[in-house]
Every structure is written in structure tokens, then in C-alpha cells.
Amino acid sequence: MGSLSLFEIVVSVLKSWQVIAATIVIILFIYLVLRVTRKYHRPSMKKTKIKKDKSKSVKKTNEETAEEVIEDDLGLEE
């Protein structure tokens, strides 16, 4: 079998509708899997920032702020 006839067979196989259809199906499947994994794997940045801001937005009482001021005036290091 010569290289020219082998090349012709490979070209005819790649041009067949079964190979083209299978390639399209595989590409669509990979695209779908990647899209689903991206959607469920990464938390969005907006949601995490909102949750952190809500947890940090607890207001301090006057006693807590007074204690912080006293500790800062003493000049003690942790």
C-alpha cells in the first residue's frame, strides 16, 4: 500500500458524514460539561463580598469602642 493510497483513504474517512457528526457531538458535549462546571464550581465574587460585608457591618457598642481607644493610648503591642 503506497503512501498516496493511504492518504486518499484517510481523506475519505475524514470527509465521511459519520466522522463529522461524531466530532460535532463531542465538541458540543465538552462545551456543555465545561459550562456546567464553571457555573457550579466558582462562587461569584459579588455574593462573597456581600456576605463578608454583612458580617462585618455589625455595629460596635460604645463600651467596645472605648476599650479600643484605651488600649491604643497605652501603646501596647500585641
C-alpha positions in Angstrom: 0.0 0.0 0.0 1.6 3.2 -1.1 1.6 6.5 0.8 -0.7 8.1 -1.9 -3.4 5.4 -1.5 -3.1 5.7 2.3 -3.6 9.4 2.1 -6.7 9.0 -0.1 -8.2 6.6 2.4 -7.6 8.9 5.4 -9.1 11.9 3.5 -12.2 9.8 2.5 -12.6 8.7 6.1 -12.3 12.3 7.5 -14.9 13.5 4.9 -17.5 10.9 5.8 -20.6 12.3 7.5 -20.3 9.9 10.4 -16.9 11.3 11.4 -18.1 14.9 11.0 -21.3 14.2 13.1 -19.3 12.4 15.8 -16.8 15.3 16.0 -19.6 17.9 16.3 -21.3 15.9 19.1 -18.1 15.5 21.0 -17.3 19.2 20.8 -20.9 20.1 22.0 -20.6 17.7 24.9 -17.3 19.1 26.0 -18.7 22.6 25.8 -21.7 21.7 27.9 -19.6 20.0 30.5 -17.2 22.9 30.8 -20.1 25.4 31.1 -21.8 23.4 33.9 -18.6 23.0 35.8 -17.8 26.7 35.6 -21.3 27.6 36.8 -21.3 25.3 39.8 -17.6 25.4 40.7 -16.8 29.1 41.0 -18.7 31.2 43.5 -19.3 34.6 42.1 -17.4 37.5 43.6 -20.4 39.6 44.3 -22.0 37.0 46.6 -18.9 36.5 48.7 -18.4 40.3 49.1 -22.0 40.8 50.1 -21.7 38.0 52.7 -18.5 39.4 54.1 -19.8 43.0 54.2 -22.9 41.9 56.1 -20.9 40.0 58.7 -18.5 43.0 59.2 -21.3 45.5 59.4 -22.2 44.7 62.9 -22.1 47.9 64.9 -19.9 48.1 68.0 -21.3 49.4 71.2 -19.9 52.4 73.0 -18.1 50.2 75.5 -16.2 48.3 72.9 -15.0 51.4 71.1 -14.0 52.9 74.5 -11.9 49.8 75.3 -10.2 50.0 71.9 -9.3 53.7 72.5 -7.9 52.9 75.9 -5.7 50.0 74.6 -4.4 52.2 71.8 -3.5 55.0 74.2 -1.4 52.7 76.3 0.8 51.9 73.3 0.9 48.2 73.9 1.9 45.9 71.1 0.4 42.5 70.5 
